């Protein structure tokens, strides 16, 4: 077996019509950044007897055309396939035809193997930018591959009784609107912006008032704009604030007080300061998960103690901070208890 045949097997290129004849290194500079490529030169050619357009046996070879294809990266530099495709000319119908290969779609430069690698990485819940760096393509190319066959639903046959509204950063600094089924988490709609007038127009143009009257609840964050038009769209719906945002608001309020307390401490090397500064995540831990029996080593303090001992040490800095911690802990515990009862 030749070395070039081994390369074909390594890259899982199974098209027998592709003949490899050279491998070389390529170095380019873009915007001051040096990129290294492995370039594989190959030729695609096979015998055709009849014209695919007219069916007459009047085809002749008519030169080649160079296409640059991206292959899957093998934990190293990016790999390019410089493939010269055979061109054919029909003397009967005066049309031209190019050789095809199953390793890549027509008029595409990203091979099927590369796209398959993108889907495998996406199943691991990796961000688009991370997938782009691993396979060596742009983030926009990854998005085109993942959402090529995605179609937004125009209208559901039946509007769910419980909805979720939110926004997310879609392009640059722009935000888009998303609506989900609160129970199944199935997508209802994605709008290109989060303007109230466009959201209202979407639901009013697609769902009648009788359908919208059947909606029982809409889960939102602390966005006040949503509360304004939800009653207009869904008169019978109860507005529910997502518990995640409520807990997040409580944690932020406690952190503000914690930082204020840190600034008021004169000794920046004291045990209390280090307990509040370095081990701040421990103060957001659920009270029932705080270990009060097993000792562990805490960096910064360079001491062995229980998690409860460290929390008590930090809260001793201020009675106000201790009271805020107790209120926040009881509030989060009560909120989770209410959610368990409602789900049961």
Secondary structure by P-SEA (a helix, b strand, c coil): ccaaaaaaaaaccccccccccccbbbbbbcccbbbbbbbbbbbbbbbbccccccccccccccbbbbbbbbcccccccbbbbbcbbbbbbbccccbbbbbbbccccccccccaaaaaaaaaaaaacccaaaaaaaacccaaaaaaaaaccccccccccccccbbbbbcccccccbbbbbbccccccccccccccccaaaaaaaaaacccaaaaaaccbbbbccccccccccccccccbbbbccaaaaaaaaaaaaaaaaaaaaaaccccccaaaaaacccccccccccccccccbbbbbccccccccaaaaaaaaacccaaaaaaaaaaaaaaaaaaaaaaaaac
